[in-house]
Each structure stands twice: as C-alpha cells, then as structure tokens.
Amino acid sequence: MTIYNFSAGPAVLPKEVLQQAQAEMVDWHGSGMSVMEMSHRGKEYMGIQAQAEADLRELLAIPANYKVLFLQGGASQQFAMIPMNLLRGKTTADYLNTGEWSKKAISEAKKFCSVNVVATGAEQNFSSIPAFDSWKRNADAAYLHFTPNETIGGVEFNWLPETGSVPLVADMSSNILSRVIDVSKYGLIYAGAQKNIGPAGLAVVIVREDLIGQTLAGTPTLLDYKTHADNESMYNTPPTYGIYIAGLVFQWLKKNGGIAAMEQTNIAKAGLLYAAIDQSNGFYRCPVALSDRSRMNIPFTLKDANLDGAFLKQADAKGLLQLKGHRSVGGMRASIYNAMPLAGVQTLVEFMNEFASKNS
Ligand SMILES: *Cc1c(COP(=O)(O)O)cnc(C)c1O
C-alpha cells in the first residue's frame, strides 16, 4: 500500500530525495564519510552548502543584494530576531493578524517594540484576509510583517501588499517554494524548513543587505543577522545534515521544472481537493473564503463531527495519514506541500467521496 502523509509539519519529503540520502548516508560521493560526520569547514561540506545556496538563489531568482542565511531556532526564533534586527532605531512595527502564526509573531514582537496591528481577521474567525484598503498602516513603521500562508487556518495570500518604502517581512514557513514570488518586493522572507524545504532544525532567511547591521542594543551575537551574513552561515556549526537534505530538495525542484512547474501542480492538487469538498452537498465544508483559500493547507469539517473518528480510522487504513485537524480548529486538515504527489490527493478525494456516499 502506498502511504500518503498529509502532516502539516514536519511533513512529507520527496521520495527520490529520501532514497538519494539513503544511498549516500554512509559514504557521501566516495568521501568515506557521512555528511553528518563532516567538518563544516571541510571542502566537501562547504561545497554542499554553497551548492544548496546557489540552487535556492536560482529557484527563487534571488537578487544579488539579498543574503541567504541558514539558521537554527525554527521560524519561531525569527519572531524575535526580526524586531531585534529590523527596527533600526525605530520603535514601532506594523503587523497583520491573519491567525495563529501571526498572533505568535505579534506577541513576540511586543517584547521589543510597539506593535501596530494593521488589521485582524479575528471577527471572521480568521477565515479570510482583511481587505488591503481596511489596513491602518503607520507610515513610521520599521517594517510590515505578515503571514502569506496561515498553516493552521488555511488562508493564503494570492496578492502582495504594497507598502512603499516600509519593508515587507513575510513568514513563508508553509508556502515558500510553492509558487512564484518576486523576492525584490520583500525586505525579508523567512521559513522553518520542516514544511516545504527539508527536515526540522533549519530555518532559511532571505534578507535585503541594507536592512542588517543595526541591531537593538544587547542583541546576542547569534541573533544578529550580520553575524551569519558575514560568515556564510558558518559563524558556528550550521545544521549541516538539514542543509544537505534541503539542497537535495532544491535539486529535485530544479529537475522537476522549478517553481513555476511546481505551482501549476499545486494549483491542480488544491483544485481537486476543494472541488471534492464543495461538491459534497455539504457533507464536507471548508470554512475559508473562496478568494483566500490555501493551496498548501486545507482545513475541512464533516457535517457530523461524530463521524470524525471513523473518517480518520478508515483513512489511516487506506494509507492516508495525519489528516486530523489542528487542535484549535478541529475537523480535518490536509497539508499538500510540494512533495505530496497528485496521486496522493487523488487517492484522498476518492476516499472522501466514498466515505461521504456511505455515510450520507
Ligand atoms: C510551523 C510554522 C511556524 C513555526 O515554526 P517552528 O520552526 O516550529 O518555529 C511559524 N510560522 C508558520 C507559518 C508555520 O507554519
């Protein structure tokens, strides 16, 4: 039986990548060493990391005046590093609140500055993105932070906020590399790796050069972007194995047509699943507004929550794993990141149709 893993994160990785890692596990390219055993200052590992960065730069067409940083601490550590580094003498920052991850970013930023919440989706139970013309922005904000894809609530931006000279900061943990973006429109992009890049323990930061180097007084050395930028992410030992796997994922993306091709597949996958939900005569329901539906994380509920247990059990038996919704939302959630093949979504949709007709 083929297993399809719909976990929100850590999440599915491309099978070919895992198989390649397996083949190279004990002896990487005839070096006699596992990547895990290599000095991060040795030529083998330095080559691996340089190639990973070059491939990521190519995939996202990252302009030369942006630094790519491979860090630890997850996306959550960025919630603190961003204000510490990007306030640059200012005392206030703009934040959009579209759900659980926005809220976490906001509460951490409040430790460092006054946070102006430009708009909130709370009144709509975070089922839609507040219209841009309702945002109450502050011209004096050091930056504007938003979450292009809310992993838990399943709302995703299909448009880009225009903030003029106020740098745009984006938590792309759950949708980086899933769609074409114009990096030059952002001041900083960050992502924990464990959804769409690689294993947990690695965070990727893409930051415009001129925004770094003016940290808050007292910022620890390791939390200063400049420390990492000046040292090619090797000030201290980087998460070497995670970077190696991320590099294999970048090569897999390049081999499969890059981000534009991936985006087309992601549109097809999400379209299939939303159609199954919307055409179920109310048996399944997705709470998210049509215009703001995520291509990556698709929450849905069953008409009768008493059937949740049976749904999950039968899905499991068919190899459709980790569909239980986040505890704060309930119901189900299917995370269909880049590495989820179309066949996985097709199998899920077949099962959903069958379950609905048996239980209606
Ligand atoms: C998972 C996630 C985080 C938290 O990531 P950690 O690496 O666990 O800190 C933050 N933001 C978003 C959008 C996420 O999906």
The ligand as an SDF file (V2000), in Angstrom:
LIG
                    3D

 15 15  0  0  0  0  0  0  0  0999 V2000
    5.2540   25.8920   11.5330 C   0  0  0  0  0  0  0  0  0  0  0  0
    5.1950   27.3770   11.4380 C   0  0  0  0  0  0  0  0  0  0  0  0
    5.9130   28.2120   12.3170 C   0  0  0  0  0  0  0  0  0  0  0  0
    6.7330   27.6650   13.4480 C   0  0  0  0  0  0  0  0  0  0  0  0
    7.8510   27.0130   13.0060 O   0  0  0  0  0  0  0  0  0  0  0  0
    8.9420   26.4290   14.0360 P   0  0  0  0  0  0  0  0  0  0  0  0
   10.0270   26.0290   13.1040 O   0  0  0  0  0  0  0  0  0  0  0  0
    8.2760   25.2910   14.7510 O   0  0  0  0  0  0  0  0  0  0  0  0
    9.3310   27.5070   14.9570 O   0  0  0  0  0  0  0  0  0  0  0  0
    5.8240   29.5680   12.1320 C   0  0  0  0  0  0  0  0  0  0  0  0
    5.0900   30.1040   11.1480 N   0  0  0  0  0  0  0  0  0  0  0  0
    4.3740   29.3390   10.2990 C   0  0  0  0  0  0  0  0  0  0  0  0
    3.5690   29.9930    9.2120 C   0  0  0  0  0  0  0  0  0  0  0  0
    4.4100   27.9530   10.4180 C   0  0  0  0  0  0  0  0  0  0  0  0
    3.7080   27.1930    9.5630 O   0  0  0  0  0  0  0  0  0  0  0  0
  1  2  1  0
  2  3  1  0
  2 14  2  0
  3  4  1  0
  3 10  2  0
  4  5  1  0
  5  6  1  0
  6  7  2  0
  6  8  1  0
  6  9  1  0
 10 11  1  0
 11 12  2  0
 12 13  1  0
 12 14  1  0
 14 15  1  0
M  END
$$$$
